[in-house]
């Protein structure tokens, strides 16, 4: 997977992931997405502040340029990490969760039974399934409301 495809996968995964508080503790990428959105919101004023700092203070130009480049690279690093994460295989504990959600969606006739048996189980496919379960089952991981209150 080359660099451009990784960035595109990261952007696609960033749009795909649900941003609900219920899943924040289970998936670190949701926190990364939140940090990327926050830093892109506040990055332009910070860069302007660094340029003004360079103009009014006797700071070295090289230090200011390196600081600006580092600040600009932070969202790119996050998107790159998301792209790598989206294509990485699921750990075994999430494979069971994936299969359980998929079976419940098949029972509700949302998914087809033989809908691609050679599907590669990645974090991106899990997030797609979580989004489907949110729409069609009404809650995450197919849990019943009465079971969660116990």
N, C-alpha and C positions, 0 to 999 in steps of 0.2 A: 504494500500500500504506500503510494508516494505521498509527498507532503501536501500537495493540493487536494488530493482525495481525502486525506485525513482531516484537513480543515473543513472541507465540505461536509464530511460525515459529522464533525463536531458541531457545525452550525445546524445541521438537520436534527441531530440528537438534542441540541439545546431547545429547539422549537417543539420537539416531540415530548420531552419529559414533563410530567405534571408537576406543578409547583405547590402541592398541598403540604401542609404541616405534618400530616399523618405519616408521610413517607420520608421526611427529612432525616430522621434518625437511622433509617435503613439504607439510604442511598446517599453517599457523599457527593455525587454529581449534582444533586439538587442544591446543595450549599454552594458548590462551585458556580453553578448557573446564577445563583443569587449574587455572588461576589462579582461575577463578570458584568452583570447588569448594573450593579452599583458603581463599579469602577469606570464603566463607559459613561455613566452619567456625570461623575465628578472629575474625570480625567482632563477634559478641556480647560476648566478653570485652574486646575493644578499646573498644567503646562504653561498657561498664561502667567500664573504666579511665579513659576520658575524663570520665565523669560524676564519678567519685571525684576525679580531678585538679581538676575545677572546684570541688568542694566544699572540698578541703583547701588548694589553692593560690590565690593571689590573681589568678587569670586572669579575663579578661573573659568574660562570658556569651556575647557575640556570637561571639567566636573559637571557643569550645567548640561552640556550635550549628553554626557553619559547618563545623567539622572533622567533626562527626558526620554532617551532611548529605552532605558530600563522601564520607566513608567508606561511607555507605549507597548512594550513587549508583554506586560502582565495579562491583558485580555487575550492576546494571541497564544500565550502559554496555556491559559485555561481552555481555549477552544481546541487547541491541539490535544490536550489531555482528554477532553470529552470525545474527540474523534477516535482516539486510541481505545478509550473505555467502551464506546458504543460497539466496536467490532471485536472486543475481547469475549471469550467464551464464558458462559455462566458457571459459577461454582456449583457444587453438587446440592447444597442446601437450597439454592434458588431454582435449580432444575425441578425439584419436587414441587415447589410453589408454582412454577410455570406450568407443569403438567396438571396440577390441581385446578388452576384457573382455566386452562384450556379445556379440560373435561367439563367444567361447569358451563362454559360458553358453548360447547358442543351440545350439551343437554338442553340448553335454551335455544338451540338451532341458530346461533349467531355465526358459528364457524362450521365449515364442512368437515366431515369425519376424516376424509383422506385428502386434506388440504396441503400437501407437500410433506411427505414423510422424511425427506432428506434435508429438512430445514435445519440450518445451523443455529443453535441456541446461543444468541448473543444478548447483551444488555439492551440493544436496540429493539430486538424482537420482544423482550420482556416488557419494555416500556410501551410498545404498541399493544401488547396484550393487556397491560394494566389500564391503558386508556379505553380499550374496548370493554373491559370489565366495569370500569367507572360508568360508562354510558349505559350498558345493558344490564348489569347486575346491581347497579346503584351504590356499590361500595367496593372497597379494595379487597383483593384476594378472595373474593367470594364468601366472606364471612357473613353469617346470619346476624341480624341485629339482636336477637334474643341471646345468642351465644356470646356476644361480646359484652353483655351486661353481667355475666356470671363471674 
